[in-house]
Amino acid sequence: MPDTVVALGEQALLEGFRLAGAGVIAAETDDAVRRAWTELPSHAAVVILTPRAAEALGTVLAEPDSPMTVVLPR
């Protein structure tokens, strides 16, 4: 399976990414974000995060085996 781009966070901020071919994982709470992060597809190469999702994940983003992440501007 090819590498994949996934967008994670509040659905209202991410719907446009679906049109560009990214997978969208809606997560409206901090707990939902952390749960979704642990369940990312193994082929997720890039994860686009909303600012709130990035805050919820905190230092887990710095783990060496984490996929590359991009945080949307506020």
Helices and strands as residue ranges (DSSP letters): E 4-9, H 11-19, E 23-26, H 30-38, E 44-49, H 51-57, G 58-62, E 68-71
